[in-house]
Amino acid sequence: MRTFIISLLIAISTIAAAQSDEAHCARIITWYGIDFSHTWFVNQKAFDNPDELSNELIPGWNSQVVDNKRKFDLKKFFNKSKFYYQKDPVFDKNIALNVETRITNSKDLPLITEDSIQGIISNYNITEPDSDVGLVLICVSLNKKTKKGSFFVTFFNTKTNEVIVTKRMEGAPRGLGMLEYWSTSFYDVLRRAPKEMGFIY
C-alpha cells in the first residue's frame, strides 16, 4: 500500500511538472486581460462610484497593459518570442459584473482558491485562439484598507480551458488617481511573477 501511494504521488508530481512545462516551454502566449468578475473592492469610501468602476476604471486598467507595452513588456517579462492580445472572453465577464454587489467593508471575504480558478477559466468562451497557451490575471481583491491588490497569475490551455499553472500574488498600489494607483499593483505582480513562477532565473 505504501509503495502504491508513493508511486501515485510521483505520478501526480510528474503530471504537474509536465503541465507547468507547457507554459514554460511555449514561445507564444496570448494575453486575455485582467478578470474582475470575482473581485472584491474593499472600502466603500474609496470605491464610492460603481458606475465609474464599471464603465471607466475596469476597462481602463485593462487598457493599461495593451496600450502601454513599453512598460508592461510581457514578452520580455516572461521571456517569450511573442505575445498576442485578445480581450473578448474576459471583457464579456467584466462587462456582465454587477460592481455594486462587489463593494464591501467586510474583512471576511469569500476565499478564492487555486481550485476555484479552474471553474473561472472553464467559463471562458475561447474561439480561434492565437496560441495554445493563454495568460490571464484574475483579480481577487483591491483592498484600500490593507493597500494591496491580490491576483492569481494564471496560464491555461486555450483549446481545453484547462489551468496549466496559477499562483496567487499581491502587489502594492501607489500613485495619484484611481487608475494609476491600482495599475501599479498589477504591474508589480506581472513584473515579479516570471521569476517567482520560474520563467526566468
N, C-alpha and C positions, 0 to 999 in steps of 0.2 A: 504493500500500500504506500509506504513511504517513497519507494522508487517511482511509483506511478505519479505521485504528487510532484516530486522533483522534476520528472520528465514533462509533466503538464506545465509547470512554471517556466521551464526552459523554452517550451514551445510557444507559450504566450509571449515571453520576452523576445523571442526570435521574430514573431509576427509583428509585435510593436515596433521593433527596430526596423523591419522591412517597410512598414508603413511610414515611419519617420523618414526613412531614406527616400521615399517617393517625393517628399517635399524638398529635402536637402539636395537631391540629385537633379531635380527639374531645373532646366536652364531658362524656361519661360514660365512666368506666373501671370495670372490675371488678378488685378485688384478690384474687389467688389464694393469697397467703401466701408463706412462706419455704420453699423447696425444699432440704431437707438430704440428698436421695438420692444426691448425688455429693460430699458434704462430707468433707474430711479433718480430723480432730480431732487437732491436733499437740501432743504432750507427754503421754505415758502417765501421768505422775504427776498432772497436772492433770485429765485425763479418765480417772479411775480407776474409774468406776462406769457401765458400759454400760447397765445397767437404768435407772438414773436418767436418763441421757441420752435413752434411747428413750422412756420412759414419762412422764417429768416435764418435762425441760428442753426438748426439741424441741417438744412441744405447748405448753409454757409460753411459749417465745419467740414462737411464732405467735400465741398469745392476747394477747401484749403489744400488738400492732398493732390487733387487733379490739376489745379491751376498754378500751383507753386512747386513744380517738380524740381527746381534747383534746391529748395530747402528740403522737401520731402522726397529725397532721391532714393526711392525704394530699390531700384536696380543696384545702386551702389551699396545701400544698407545691407541687403540680403545677398549680395554677390551673385547676381543673376545676369543673364545676357539681355533679357528684355522683360518689360512689364507692360501688359495691356491693361486697359481701364474699361470696366463695364459696370454701370451704375444701376441698371434696371431692377434686378431682383431685390436689392437692399433698399433702393429708392421706393419701391412699392410697399415694402414693410414699414418704412419710416413715415410715408405719407398717410398710411392707414392708422397710425398710432393716435390714440386719444391722449394727448400730452397732459391734459388737466388731471387725469387719473393717476399720473405718474409723479406728481409733485407732492412731496411729503416733508414732515419734520421728524418722522419716526427714526429711531436708532435701530430698531429691529426690522431689517429688510428681509424679504424672502431670499433664500440662498440660491444662487445660480452656481451649479457645479459643472465639472467637465462633462458629466453625463447629460446635463441639460443642454449643452452646446450642440450635441448631435441632433436633438429634437428641433432646435432652431434652424440648423443647416438643412435638415431634411425637408423643410417647408420652402426652401428657395426654389424658384422656377428658373432653372438654368437652361437656356436654349442656345444652340450653336456656340458652345464655348470656344474661346480663342486659344485656350491652353488646357492641359489635363489637370492642372493644379490651380486652385484659387486661394486668395488670401482675403480675409475679412477681419475687421476689428469689431468685436461685439462689446458694446459699452454696457457695463453692469450698473455703474452709478457715476454721477457727477455730484460730489459731496462738498458743498461750500463750508459745512461745519468743520470737516476734517481737512479741507483743502487738498482733496485727492480725487483724481479720476481713475476709475477702475475698469479694466478692459480684459477680454480674452483675445489674444492674438491667435487666430485660427486659420490653419491651412486645411483645405479639403479637396477631395476628388470631384471635379466639376461634372463628371459623367454619372457618378453614382450618388453624389451628395454625401459621401462618407467622410467624416472628420479624419484627417491624417495625423495632425498633431495640434495641440492647443495649449496655451499657457496663460494663466492669469497674471496680470501685471498692473502696477499702479504708477501713475505719473503725477507730478506736482504742477498745478496750474500757476501761471504768472502773467503779468502784463495788464494793459489797460483795455477795458471794454470786454463784454462777454465773449465776443468772437475770438479775440486774441487770447484772453485769459484761459479759456478751456482748450483751445487748439494747442497750446504749449504742453498740455498734459498728454495728449495722444502723440504729439511729436516726440516727447521724451520717451514714451513707450516704444514707438516704432524705431527710434534710434538705438535703444538698448536691446530690443528683442533679438536681433540677429546673433549677438554674442551670447546672450543668455539661453538661446534655443539652439546654439551650435551651428549656425550658418557661417560664422566667421570665427577665427580663433586668435 
